[in-house]
Amino acid sequence: MNNKSFRILQTIIIPILAVFIFSCSGDNSNGKLGIEVPIGQGRVSDETPYIIVGVIEGSPAYNAGVRPDDIIIQIDEVPIRRGMVYDDIYNNLLRGKAGSSVMLVVKRDGKSMIFKVMRVR
């Protein structure tokens, strides 16, 4: 395995599995958007943007139009910047109470798109 493959495994694949497992269990008071994103101690960079790697079909995010490979560039009023830690983004910006909504600004094919997504149980 070369260094690039190992870095992808370490910073993207393993954290994704962790968030998927986390999102399938846990506290029911926290709403889910239906997206799979990196978590862990990885940091946003030009090489590792905060990218949506999966969207659960039929979820609020899916129904709003969010798709895999969308790059999150802003959550509500907070721009996603280089150096931000994946866990901080997930825990402080994406998670929230069921019934609340979040605004995601993503880049897709070079264009910015805005989605308002409701968190559900």
N, C-alpha and C positions, 0 to 999 in steps of 0.2 A: 504494500500500500504506500503510495507516495505521500508527500507532505500535504499537498492540496486535498487529496481524498481524505486524509486523516483530519484535517482542519474542518472540512465539510461535515464529517461524521461527528466530530467533537462539538462544533458550534451550532449545527442545525439539526441533524438527525436525532441524536440523543435527547436534546431538549424538547423536540417535537413529541417524541414518545412520552416524555414526562408530562407534558401539558395535556396530551390526549388521555393518559391515565388519570390525571388530576381532574380533568373536566368530566369524567364519567363517574366520579365519586365526590364525596365531600359535602359541604354545607349547602342545604337546599335554599337558604336565604340569598345566596349569591346567584345572580342571573348568568346565563350563558348566552353568548352571541352565535355560537355555532362555527367558530373558526379555530384553526390550529395554527399557532404561532410559536416562534422560539421562546424558550424560557431558560433560566440558568444564569450563569455569571458572564455569558458572552456579551459583547458590546456591539452596538451599531457602528458600522464603518462603511466606507465605500464598497468594500469587498463583501460585507455581511450586513446588508440593509435589513430592516425589520419587515420581513416578507411573510405574507399569508401563504402557508404551505398547503392548507386544506380548508375546505368549506363543506360543512355537512349539509347534504341535500335536504331541502325542506326547512332548514333553520332560518331564524330571522335574518342572518347575514346573507344567506343564499337568496332568500326572497327579496332582499333589498337590492341585490345585484352584485354583491361582493364575490370575487372569484379567486381561486388559487393563483399565485404569482403576482397578485396585487401587492405593491410596496406601500406600507403605511407610512405616510409622511407627516400626519398630524392626527391627534386624538383630541376631540373637543377643541379647546383653544391652545393645546400644547403641541408645538412642533417636535417631531422626532429628530434628534440631532446625533451627530457622531459622538461616541463615547457613552451614550446612555446604556444602562445595563438592562438586558432582556427582562430579568425578574422585576425590576422597578417599573418598566413599562406595563408588564402584565398585571402586576399586583396593584399599582397605583392609578393606572389609566384605563385599562380594559375591564377589569373586574368591577362589579357593582351590584346593587340590589336588583332582584328580579322586578321588572316593571319600569325600571329606569332606562333611559336611552343614552346612546353615545353617538357622536358624530365622528365618522372615519373619513379622513381625506387620504386617498390613495393615488398612486401613479400606476397607470396601465397603458402600455404601448406609448409612453412619452406624454400622455395626457393626464391632468389632474381630474379626479372625480370625487364627489362628495356623497356619502351615504349616511343616513340616520338609521341606526339599528337599535331595536328594543331588546333589552336583556330579558330572557325568560328562564323559568325553572327547568 
